[in-house]
Amino acid sequence: MTPSQPETPTPDLAAVWANIQRLYPMYAELAREFVVDLPACAPELESGTDCPSAEAVKQGQLWLHQMDELIQVHQLRQFLQTSSTVDPASIAALLQHLLANPVHSDVMRDKIDFLLVQYFSQIAPDNLNDDGADLAYVAQAMEPVLGKVELKAPVWLNSLDRVLETARKCRTLNELLHGGVLEQGRKAKGQAGSLFYMPVALVAFTRFGYLMRRAFFRLMLTELNGILDGLTELEAKGIETIDCRRAQFSAQEPVVRLRMICQSWKVMFQAEYSSGQPLRMLVDLRASVETALGRNNGSAGQSKPAANAAGAAAVKKPVRAAAASVAAAAAPASGSAMRKPAPAKISPAPAKSDAPEFEISAAPDWSADGHTGK
């Protein structure tokens, strides 16, 4: 009698298992970083076998779904922006896994929305401008994840273009954060309901998120440069401290220290953008500097926005966590750290640079909506 041979997985089963194996290390690292208790998984998944049983594949899928329930949106966002091991192929695998999930909750939608924009941001060329990122271009770029998409966009998606046009007209970060623009974008996603998962809608929301990121980044860059310009003027007038209590600093904040903090915010970029506390701090710091200069008359932020090409290069790469958050940057400096740096405007980091970049989130529980649990 011929000994029975191990059952060979069918091609589909093998493909499913390969995707589970690809996601397992990423989920395990996520769990370690955010101290999430790992559910028990199939021994074959831990051993990395290439010939699993059908039961092992089933257990592997269940394990991933359990992890999906445990991992929060802000954790996924922070991890993908700071991990050096996550590449577009990993994001594509995660996207395909989540898109196959029949559960269409708000949390699942937010994860998918973030991943779509993150994936496109990583594969888009550095010199792509706003006009070039039209629906057809984005659809072609997203084919590895979404397949061939028929570009017959329903009328209700036109609202995204109206929001983008409003965002482009914003002259300051404060206007973008508190002018209702971001709320309009979130409202469009919420009102889409299950239609959000239409292939053409996924493409449209990818394009929308990418272009909103760029508008957001350009205004933030302008804000930082405005602060540095103001600090230079204050130093030229011999002013050494200013009242920055409105920005949660002290009543006599050293100008030298403020410059050091701003220069540590080399590139400010976030997949999600909102009026969260760290961003309000930036806006209020700009206002404090303008007040100290005696021109708190709405002139803040009226300088020319950063060039479109600059925003294109800077938005290309996801955030790498800075050595410290806003709170850490604001900690008292000592010794040589207080030496006055040369005045300099902030320039976007090259897209391929490995230099540390600023992380907007000041705390793990900060969310894009300014509350926890998103």
C-alpha positions as CSV (number, residue, x, y, z in Angstrom):
1,M,0.0,0.0,0.0
2,T,1.4,3.4,-1.0
3,P,1.9,5.8,1.9
4,S,-0.5,8.7,1.8
5,Q,1.1,12.0,0.7
6,P,0.5,15.4,2.4
7,E,-2.4,17.2,0.8
8,T,-1.2,19.9,-1.6
9,P,-3.0,23.1,-1.3
10,T,-5.0,24.2,-4.4
11,P,-3.6,27.3,-6.1
12,D,-6.2,29.5,-4.5
13,L,-5.5,28.1,-1.1
14,A,-1.8,28.6,-1.6
15,A,-2.4,32.2,-2.7
16,V,-4.5,32.9,0.4
17,W,-1.8,31.3,2.6
18,A,0.9,33.4,1.0
19,N,-1.0,36.5,1.7
20,I,-1.5,35.5,5.3
21,Q,2.2,34.8,5.7
22,R,3.0,38.2,4.2
23,L,0.7,40.0,6.7
24,Y,1.6,38.0,9.8
25,P,5.0,39.7,10.5
26,M,3.4,43.1,10.0
27,Y,0.5,42.4,12.4
28,A,2.8,40.8,14.9
29,E,5.1,43.9,14.9
30,L,2.1,46.1,15.2
31,A,1.0,44.2,18.2
32,R,4.4,44.5,19.8
33,E,4.6,48.2,19.2
34,F,1.2,49.0,20.7
35,V,1.2,46.2,23.3
36,V,-1.7,44.3,21.8
37,D,-2.3,40.8,23.2
38,L,-1.9,38.4,20.2
39,P,-4.6,35.9,19.8
40,A,-3.6,32.2,19.4
41,C,-2.8,31.3,15.8
42,A,-2.1,28.1,13.9
43,P,1.3,26.5,14.6
44,E,1.9,26.4,10.8
45,L,1.7,30.2,10.7
46,E,4.3,30.6,13.4
47,S,6.6,28.0,11.8
48,G,6.2,29.6,8.3
49,T,5.4,26.3,6.5
50,D,4.6,26.5,2.7
51,C,2.3,23.5,2.8
52,P,-0.4,24.3,5.3
53,S,-3.6,22.2,5.8
54,A,-6.9,23.7,4.9
55,E,-7.6,24.1,8.6
56,A,-4.4,26.1,9.1
57,V,-5.4,28.5,6.3
58,K,-8.8,28.9,8.0
59,Q,-7.2,29.6,11.4
60,G,-4.8,32.0,9.7
61,Q,-7.7,34.0,8.2
62,L,-9.5,34.0,11.6
63,W,-6.3,35.3,13.3
64,L,-6.1,38.2,10.8
65,H,-9.7,39.1,11.3
66,Q,-9.2,39.1,15.1
67,M,-6.2,41.4,14.7
68,D,-8.3,43.7,12.5
69,E,-10.7,44.1,15.4
70,L,-7.9,44.8,17.9
71,I,-5.8,47.3,15.8
72,Q,-7.2,50.8,15.9
73,V,-7.0,53.2,12.9
74,H,-4.6,55.6,14.6
75,Q,-2.3,52.7,15.5
76,L,-2.2,51.5,11.9
77,R,-1.6,55.0,10.7
78,Q,1.3,55.6,13.0
79,F,2.9,52.3,12.4
80,L,2.8,52.6,8.6
81,Q,4.3,56.1,8.8
82,T,7.2,55.1,11.1
83,S,8.1,51.5,10.1
84,S,11.0,51.1,7.7
85,T,9.9,47.6,6.7
86,V,6.6,48.5,5.1
87,D,6.7,48.9,1.4
88,P,4.0,49.4,-1.3
89,A,3.7,45.6,-1.8
90,S,3.0,45.2,1.9
91,I,0.4,48.0,1.8
92,A,-1.2,46.4,-1.3
93,A,-1.4,43.0,0.5
94,L,-3.1,44.6,3.5
95,L,-5.5,46.6,1.3
96,Q,-6.5,43.4,-0.6
97,H,-7.1,41.7,2.7
98,L,-9.3,44.5,4.1
99,L,-11.2,45.0,0.9
100,A,-12.1,41.3,0.9
101,N,-13.7,41.7,4.4
102,P,-17.5,41.8,4.1
103,V,-17.7,44.0,7.2
104,H,-18.2,47.6,6.0
105,S,-17.9,49.4,9.3
106,D,-16.7,53.0,9.7
107,V,-13.5,51.8,11.2
108,M,-12.9,49.5,8.2
109,R,-13.7,52.3,5.8
110,D,-11.2,54.6,7.5
111,K,-8.4,52.0,7.4
112,I,-9.0,51.3,3.7
113,D,-9.2,55.0,2.9
114,F,-5.9,55.7,4.7
115,L,-4.2,52.7,3.0
116,L,-5.4,53.7,-0.5
117,V,-3.8,57.2,-0.1
118,Q,-0.7,55.8,1.5
119,Y,-0.2,53.3,-1.3
120,F,-0.7,55.9,-4.0
121,S,1.6,58.4,-2.3
122,Q,4.4,55.9,-2.2
123,I,4.2,54.9,-5.9
124,A,3.4,58.3,-7.4
125,P,6.3,60.0,-9.1
126,D,8.0,63.0,-7.4
127,N,7.1,65.4,-10.2
128,L,3.4,64.5,-10.3
129,N,1.4,67.8,-10.2
130,D,-2.2,68.3,-9.2
131,D,-3.5,68.4,-12.7
132,G,-1.6,65.3,-13.6
133,A,-3.3,63.3,-10.8
134,D,-6.6,63.0,-12.6
135,L,-9.0,60.1,-12.1
136,A,-7.6,58.2,-15.1
137,Y,-4.0,58.4,-13.9
138,V,-4.9,57.4,-10.3
139,A,-7.0,54.5,-11.6
140,Q,-4.1,53.2,-13.7
141,A,-1.7,53.5,-10.8
142,M,-4.1,51.6,-8.5
143,E,-4.6,48.6,-10.8
144,P,-2.3,46.3,-8.8
145,V,-4.8,46.7,-5.9
146,L,-8.1,47.5,-7.5
147,G,-7.8,45.9,-10.9
148,K,-9.1,47.6,-14.0
149,V,-11.7,50.2,-13.0
150,E,-14.4,51.6,-15.3
151,L,-14.3,55.3,-14.9
152,K,-17.9,56.2,-15.0
153,A,-18.0,58.2,-11.9
154,P,-21.5,58.8,-10.4
155,V,-22.6,62.4,-10.0
156,W,-22.4,62.3,-6.2
157,L,-18.6,62.0,-6.4
158,N,-18.4,65.6,-7.9
159,S,-18.6,66.9,-4.4
160,L,-15.0,65.8,-3.8
161,D,-13.8,68.2,-6.5
162,R,-15.7,71.0,-4.9
163,V,-14.0,70.3,-1.6
164,L,-10.6,70.2,-3.3
165,E,-11.3,73.5,-5.0
166,T,-12.2,75.1,-1.6
167,A,-9.0,73.6,-0.1
168,R,-6.9,75.1,-2.8
169,K,-8.3,78.6,-2.1
170,C,-7.3,78.4,1.6
171,R,-4.5,80.9,2.3
172,T,-3.6,79.7,5.8
173,L,-3.5,76.5,7.8
174,N,-6.0,77.9,10.2
175,E,-8.4,78.5,7.4
176,L,-8.1,74.9,6.2
177,L,-8.4,73.4,9.7
178,H,-11.3,75.5,11.0
179,G,-13.1,76.6,7.8
180,G,-15.2,73.5,7.5
181,V,-13.2,72.1,4.5
182,L,-12.1,68.9,6.3
183,E,-15.5,68.3,7.7
184,Q,-16.9,68.4,4.2
185,G,-14.5,65.7,3.1
186,R,-15.3,63.5,6.0
187,K,-19.0,64.1,5.4
188,A,-18.7,62.9,1.8
189,K,-17.1,59.7,3.0
190,G,-19.7,59.1,5.6
191,Q,-22.6,59.8,3.3
192,A,-21.2,57.4,0.7
193,G,-22.1,54.4,2.8
194,S,-21.6,51.1,1.1
195,L,-21.1,53.0,-2.2
196,F,-17.6,54.0,-0.9
197,Y,-16.5,50.4,-1.9
198,M,-17.4,50.9,-5.6
199,P,-14.2,50.6,-7.5
200,V,-14.6,54.0,-9.1
201,A,-15.4,55.5,-5.7
202,L,-12.2,54.0,-4.2
203,V,-10.2,55.6,-7.0
204,A,-11.9,59.0,-6.5
205,F,-11.3,58.9,-2.7
206,T,-7.7,58.0,-3.3
207,R,-7.2,61.0,-5.5
208,F,-9.1,63.2,-3.1
209,G,-7.0,62.1,-0.1
210,Y,-3.7,62.5,-2.0
211,L,-4.5,66.0,-3.2
212,M,-5.8,67.1,0.2
213,R,-2.6,65.9,1.7
214,R,-0.6,68.1,-0.7
215,A,-2.8,71.2,0.0
216,F,-2.4,70.6,3.7
217,F,1.4,70.2,3.5
218,R,1.9,73.3,1.5
219,L,0.0,75.4,4.0
220,M,1.8,73.8,6.9
221,L,5.2,74.6,5.2
222,T,4.0,78.2,4.7
223,E,3.0,78.4,8.4
224,L,6.4,77.2,9.6
225,N,8.3,79.5,7.3
226,G,6.1,82.4,8.5
227,I,7.0,81.6,12.1
228,L,10.7,81.5,11.3
229,D,10.5,84.8,9.4
230,G,8.8,86.3,12.4
231,L,11.4,85.0,14.8
232,T,14.1,86.5,12.7
233,E,12.4,89.9,12.8
234,L,12.0,89.7,16.6
235,E,15.7,88.9,17.0
236,A,16.6,91.8,14.8
237,K,14.6,94.1,17.1
238,G,16.4,92.7,20.2
239,I,13.4,90.9,21.5
240,E,14.5,87.7,23.3
241,T,11.2,86.3,24.8
242,I,7.6,86.5,23.8
243,D,4.2,85.5,25.3
244,C,3.2,82.1,23.8
245,R,0.7,81.0,26.4
246,R,-2.0,80.7,23.7
247,A,0.2,78.0,22.1
248,Q,0.7,76.2,25.4
249,F,4.2,77.6,25.9
250,S,5.3,80.0,28.6
251,A,4.5,83.7,29.1
252,Q,8.2,84.4,28.4
253,E,9.2,81.9,25.8
254,P,12.8,82.4,24.5
255,V,12.9,83.2,20.8
256,V,16.0,81.1,20.4
257,R,14.2,78.1,21.8
258,L,11.2,78.6,19.6
259,R,13.5,78.7,16.6
260,M,15.1,75.5,17.7
261,I,11.7,73.8,18.0
262,C,10.5,75.0,14.6
263,Q,13.7,73.8,13.0
264,S,13.1,70.4,14.5
265,W,9.8,70.3,12.6
266,K,11.7,69.8,9.3
267,V,8.7,68.3,7.5
268,M,5.2,68.2,8.8
269,F,3.0,65.6,7.1
270,Q,0.1,63.4,8.2
271,A,-2.1,61.1,6.3
272,E,-5.0,62.5,8.2
273,Y,-5.4,66.2,8.8
274,S,-7.7,68.0,11.2
275,S,-7.9,70.6,14.0
276,G,-6.3,68.3,16.5
277,Q,-4.4,69.8,19.4
278,P,-0.8,69.6,18.0
279,L,-1.9,71.5,14.8
280,R,-3.8,74.1,16.8
281,M,-0.5,74.6,18.7
282,L,1.2,75.4,15.4
283,V,-1.4,77.9,14.4
284,D,-1.4,79.5,17.8
285,L,2.4,79.8,17.8
286,R,2.2,81.7,14.5
287,A,-0.4,84.0,16.0
288,S,1.8,84.6,19.1
289,V,4.7,85.6,16.9
290,E,2.5,88.0,14.9
291,T,1.2,89.5,18.1
292,A,4.7,90.0,19.4
293,L,5.5,91.8,16.2
294,G,2.5,94.1,16.7
295,R,0.7,93.0,13.6
296,N,-2.0,90.6,14.8
297,N,-4.3,91.9,12.2
298,G,-5.0,88.9,10.1
299,S,-1.7,89.1,8.2
300,A,-0.5,85.8,9.5
301,G,-0.3,83.2,6.8
302,Q,-0.7,85.7,3.9
303,S,2.7,84.8,2.5
304,K,2.8,83.0,-0.8
305,P,2.1,79.3,-0.4
306,A,4.9,76.8,-1.1
307,A,5.4,75.9,-4.7
308,N,3.3,73.0,-6.1
309,A,6.5,71.1,-7.0
310,A,7.8,71.4,-3.5
311,G,4.6,69.9,-2.1
312,A,4.8,67.1,-4.7
313,A,8.2,66.0,-3.6
314,A,7.5,66.3,0.1
315,V,4.2,64.5,0.0
316,K,5.8,61.5,-1.8
317,K,7.2,59.9,1.3
318,P,5.4,58.9,4.4
319,V,6.4,60.3,7.8
320,R,9.3,58.9,9.8
321,A,8.8,59.6,13.5
322,A,11.0,62.4,14.8
323,A,13.1,61.7,17.9
324,A,10.5,63.5,19.9
325,S,6.9,64.7,19.6
326,V,5.7,68.3,20.0
327,A,5.8,68.0,23.8
328,A,9.3,66.6,23.7
329,A,10.5,69.3,21.4
330,A,9.1,71.9,23.8
331,A,11.1,70.4,26.7
332,P,13.7,72.7,28.3
333,A,16.9,72.7,26.3
334,S,20.4,72.8,27.9
335,G,24.0,73.4,27.0
336,S,25.0,73.6,23.4
337,A,21.4,72.9,22.3
338,M,20.6,76.5,23.1
339,R,23.1,78.0,20.8
340,K,21.4,80.2,18.3
341,P,21.0,78.5,14.9
342,A,21.4,80.5,11.7
343,P,18.2,81.8,10.3
344,A,16.8,79.6,7.6
345,K,13.6,78.9,6.0
346,I,12.3,75.3,6.0
347,S,12.7,73.4,2.8
348,P,10.9,70.2,1.9
349,A,13.0,67.1,2.4
350,P,13.9,65.2,-0.7
351,A,11.3,62.5,-1.4
352,K,13.9,59.7,-1.0
353,S,15.6,61.2,2.1
354,D,16.0,59.2,5.2
355,A,16.2,62.3,7.4
356,P,13.9,62.3,10.5
357,E,10.6,63.9,9.8
358,F,8.1,65.5,12.1
359,E,5.3,63.5,13.5
360,I,2.1,65.4,14.1
361,S,0.6,63.1,16.6
362,A,1.8,64.1,20.1
363,A,0.1,61.2,21.8
364,P,-0.8,57.6,20.7
365,D,-4.5,58.3,21.3
366,W,-4.6,61.4,19.1
367,S,-7.0,61.0,16.2
368,A,-7.7,63.0,13.0
369,D,-11.0,64.1,14.4
370,G,-9.5,65.5,17.6
371,H,-11.0,62.7,19.8
372,T,-10.1,59.1,20.6
373,G,-11.4,55.9,19.3
374,K,-11.5,56.6,15.6
